[in-house]
């Protein structure tokens, strides 16, 4: 399974925002390219809003909801949402409004130190909020997420993620576009009881290697030329992946 990341242009309220119409046009155009290239699902992320708040502003939640509704009208794939830096409650509210199939949670358990500050674990409040709004989504939970310094190890995360109601584990490298350590990925796959996704650094040269230890891939940077998705790159990577791994019916709840 390959999930294509839709990196939104800067939204209203962020330092580099210029035009909301362009945000929408860019999102729809690139979502279509991801679908045409053959991805199994699309993850929408407010990537252009850096530097990020730990908790998203109301304008971010409102605008992401608007953009995602327009994207959903143009594609037929499952969609998910990740609100940076670590705001799964905002992601859940958006998911409820647009009927998204999954959310990504960057710091579900244990704290970490990030450029945005000290990230607190979010799973306890998130579980109750999801119940409160009657939301049915798959939860993709990062383990030792990129761009952060962690105080717990892989074994600690693995012992806690299932209790935090995670449905999938996401393994990343140290930074955006950087692949994870293959030995660490192998360790996670051997010990995990949940499906494992590689969440950064996947490309046409290494997907066969990571494919030995992963059930799926979340791909953003590799698919792009600048700010635009290259449909040929999407098509090439999807063609290299064998049919083994997680079936798209996983998103059916």
Helices and strands as residue ranges (DSSP letters): E 2-7, H 20-37, E 41-45, G 47-49, H 58-74, E 78-82, H 88-98, E 102-105, E 112-114, E 117-119, H 123-132, E 138-143, E 148-150, H 154-161, E 168-171, H 182-191, E 195-198, H 207-210, E 216-219, G 221-223, E 224-225, E 228-229, H 231-240, G 248-251
